[in-house]
Structure formats: C-alpha cells, structure tokens
Amino acid sequence: MKPLIFLVGLVVFLAAAAAGQPRPGFLYTRTISGGQTRPGFLYSRTRGRCTPQYWSSRKETWPKMVPEKSTVSNVFGSRAFERYREDLTLMEAASRNDEAENAFAGLVKQSTAALLNSYARKGYPYAAWEVKTLLIRAMVSERAAAFQAHQFLLANQNCT
C-alpha cells in the first residue's frame, strides 16, 4: 500500500512539474535563476495574530483589561473555577498543548485567545461578554466544550 501511495504522490508531483502549475494545498512553483519555475512542496505553519500561540508568544502587549497573570477563574467566573486549577493563568491557558486529549483544555485555550481578540481586534466576531458566556455554557459536557472550542478556533484563525 505504501509504494502505491508514494507512486501516486510522485505522479502528481511530476504532473505539476510538467504543467508548471501549482497544486493548491501542497505544491507550489518557485522561480529560479533564469526566470524558470520549478515545482516544490510547501510546508507552511503560519500562525495568525489571533491564535493562542501568538498570544502566548508575547509578541504583542496584552489588552489592559486582561493582564497575562490574570487567572482563568477571575476572568471567566466561578464555573471556570470548578473545572480548572485555581491558579491557572490566562498565559498558561493560551500555551497549553493538551487540547487533543481534553476538550476542556481546548476550550480554555481557544476561549483565552478569543477573549484577547475581542478586546484587541476590531471586527472580531465575538464581544468579550459573549466569549465569557459561551465558555460557561460549553462547560456542561465534553461534546459542548469541543464544539465551542472549534467555533473559537475558526474565529481565531480567520481573524486579522
């Protein structure tokens, strides 16, 4: 099976090379000396200015309404206090890496970025009070938490 997958990938690559056309998603062309173009693979891990990774990198000052050292329970309320550590800061929440196994971890991570974006980005689709309310409402089940985390993820990725 693996040789077949490799062969299909090679055929697609060679077809792109022959046509000189980029294939959206994984192939692109690049100009080399002499004005010629060559196909190649594009490995891009761009992260926007609205993602949890961006906010946890400290590339931009956090809004004054939400200092980095604020705790999740202070910002999101007593229901968040019941689910998360008492001393979990927003910076720690934004830099979590355990959201794949834990829907509630993903929820707090994406909610933190959404809250920061609601204060810092004009045109962000959620107001601060909506982010807080939606986080509390999503804490009723893992399914609700995963769904809301995904909604915030989409908003955070599509934000400018």
Stockholm file with secondary structure:
# STOCKHOLM 1.0

chainA/1-160         MKPLIFLVGLVVFLAAAAAGQPRPGFLYTRTISGGQTRPGFLYSRTRGRCTPQYWSSRKETWPKMVPEKSTVSNVFGSRAFERYREDLTLMEAASRNDEAENAFAGLVKQSTAALLNSYARKGYPYAAWEVKTLLIRAMVSERAAAFQAHQFLLANQNCT
#=GR chainA/1-160 SS CHHHHHHHHHHHHHHHHHHTCCCTTTEEEEECGGGCEEEEECCCCCCCTTSHHHHHTTSSCCCTTSCTTCBHHHHHCHHHHHHSCTTCBHHHHHTCCCTTTCHHHHHHHHHHHHHHHHHHSTTCSSCHHHHHHHHHHHTTCHHHHHHHHHHHHHHHHHCC
#=GC SS_cons         CHHHHHHHHHHHHHHHHHHTCCCTTTEEEEECGGGCEEEEECCCCCCCTTSHHHHHTTSSCCCTTSCTTCBHHHHHCHHHHHHSCTTCBHHHHHTCCCTTTCHHHHHHHHHHHHHHHHHHSTTCSSCHHHHHHHHHHHTTCHHHHHHHHHHHHHHHHHCC
//
